[in-house]
Amino acid sequence: MPRYMVERTFPNGLEIPINSEGAAACLNVVDRNADVGVTWVHSYVSDDKRKTFCIYDGPTTEAIRQAAERNGLPVDQISAVSVLDPYFYR
């Protein structure tokens, strides 16, 4: 399955509470993504919470974009990515 990084901007900052409501919100995203064959792997959030860099597995960029729309999430850019880590050459 192809892997993608989605860059997003949240002008007012991303606020996901660290409680059961936040957990439920994230699980709802996971469920809606699955409907279009997309898996949310993990995300990185800037210190000011205005930018996120989210890693997804999905069949196409269009499926990634569709998942974002279903979840009401902004999309600045979608890039196909692969893993490179410092242990690759060992």
C-alpha positions as CSV (number, residue, x, y, z in Angstrom):
1,M,0.0,0.0,0.0
2,P,1.4,3.4,-0.9
3,R,2.3,5.8,2.0
4,Y,1.6,9.5,2.0
5,M,2.4,12.6,4.2
6,V,-0.3,15.1,4.5
7,E,0.6,18.6,5.5
8,R,-2.2,20.6,7.2
9,T,-2.5,24.1,8.6
10,F,-4.8,24.9,11.5
11,P,-4.8,28.7,11.8
12,N,-6.2,28.6,15.3
13,G,-4.2,25.6,16.3
14,L,-5.3,21.9,16.6
15,E,-7.0,21.2,19.9
16,I,-7.7,17.5,20.7
17,P,-8.4,17.1,24.3
18,I,-6.3,14.4,26.2
19,N,-9.4,12.6,27.5
20,S,-12.1,10.2,26.4
21,E,-13.6,12.9,24.1
22,G,-10.3,13.3,22.3
23,A,-9.9,9.5,22.0
24,A,-13.4,9.2,20.6
25,A,-12.7,12.0,18.1
26,C,-9.6,10.2,16.8
27,L,-11.3,6.8,16.6
28,N,-14.1,8.5,14.5
29,V,-11.4,9.7,12.1
30,V,-10.0,6.1,11.9
31,D,-13.5,4.7,11.2
32,R,-14.3,7.2,8.4
33,N,-10.8,6.7,6.9
34,A,-11.4,3.0,6.7
35,D,-14.5,3.5,4.7
36,V,-12.3,4.7,1.8
37,G,-9.4,2.3,2.4
38,V,-7.2,4.8,4.2
39,T,-5.2,4.1,7.4
40,W,-3.9,6.9,9.7
41,V,-0.5,5.7,10.8
42,H,0.6,8.7,13.0
43,S,1.0,12.5,13.0
44,Y,3.5,15.1,14.0
45,V,2.2,18.4,15.5
46,S,4.2,21.6,15.5
47,D,4.9,23.2,18.9
48,D,2.3,25.9,18.2
49,K,-0.2,23.3,17.1
50,R,-0.8,25.1,13.8
51,K,0.8,22.6,11.5
52,T,0.5,18.9,11.3
53,F,2.4,16.3,9.3
54,C,0.3,13.2,9.1
55,I,1.4,9.8,7.7
56,Y,-1.2,7.7,6.0
57,D,-1.4,4.4,4.0
58,G,-3.9,4.5,1.2
59,P,-4.5,3.4,-2.4
60,T,-4.3,6.8,-4.0
61,T,-3.9,10.5,-3.3
62,E,-7.5,10.9,-4.2
63,A,-8.5,8.4,-1.4
64,I,-6.3,10.4,1.0
65,R,-8.0,13.6,0.0
66,Q,-11.5,12.0,0.2
67,A,-10.7,10.8,3.8
68,A,-9.7,14.3,4.8
69,E,-12.9,15.8,3.3
70,R,-15.0,13.2,5.2
71,N,-13.4,14.2,8.4
72,G,-13.5,18.0,7.8
73,L,-9.7,18.3,7.8
74,P,-7.7,20.8,5.7
75,V,-5.1,19.6,3.2
76,D,-2.2,21.8,2.2
77,Q,-0.2,19.2,0.4
78,I,-0.1,15.4,-0.1
79,S,3.2,13.8,-0.9
80,A,4.0,10.2,-1.6
81,V,6.8,9.1,0.8
82,S,9.0,6.2,1.7
83,V,11.0,5.4,4.8
84,L,14.7,6.2,5.1
85,D,16.3,5.6,8.5
86,P,19.9,5.6,9.7
87,Y,19.9,1.8,10.1
88,F,19.1,1.1,6.5
89,Y,22.7,0.4,5.5
90,R,23.6,-1.9,8.3
